[in-house]
Amino acid sequence: MFKEMIHSFAKNRTGIILILTAALSTAVGQMLWKLSQHFPDAFLIIGFLLYFCGAVLMIVAFRFGDLSVLHPLLSVGYIFSIVLGGLFLGEKLSIVQIAGILIILAGASLIGGGDNG
C-alpha cells in the first residue's frame, strides 16, 4: 500500500504542486479581499488577480494528474485560510480548527496517494 501511495504521488506530482499552489493563491486572494476593507483598493485588485491566477492554475493542474486525486486536494485551501487568518488577521486557532487541519491533512495525504497506479 505504501508503495502504491509513493507511485501515485510521483505520477501526479506536477498536478499536486499546481493544485496546492492554486489553493494557496486563492486563499491569499481572499485574504486580500478581506484586508481591502481597511487598506487601499490595490489590495482588492491584487486579491482578484491572485484568485484568477489560482483558478487558472487549477485548470492547468488537471492536465497533469487525475481529477479524483487533485480536486480533493483543494481542501488544503481551508488550511491556508486558517493559517493566514491567524498570521495576518489576528484570528485565534481553536482546538476544533487544529483538529480539522489534522483531519484535512490526513485525508489529503490519503487521497493524494490513492489512485491505485
Secondary structure, DSSP 8 states (H G I E B T S, - for coil): -HHHHHHHHHHTHHHHHHHHHHHHHHHHHHHHHHHTTTS-HHHHHHHHHHHHHHHHHHHHHGGGS-HHHHGGGGGHHHHHHHHHHHHHS-----HHHHHHHHHHHHHHHHHHT-S--
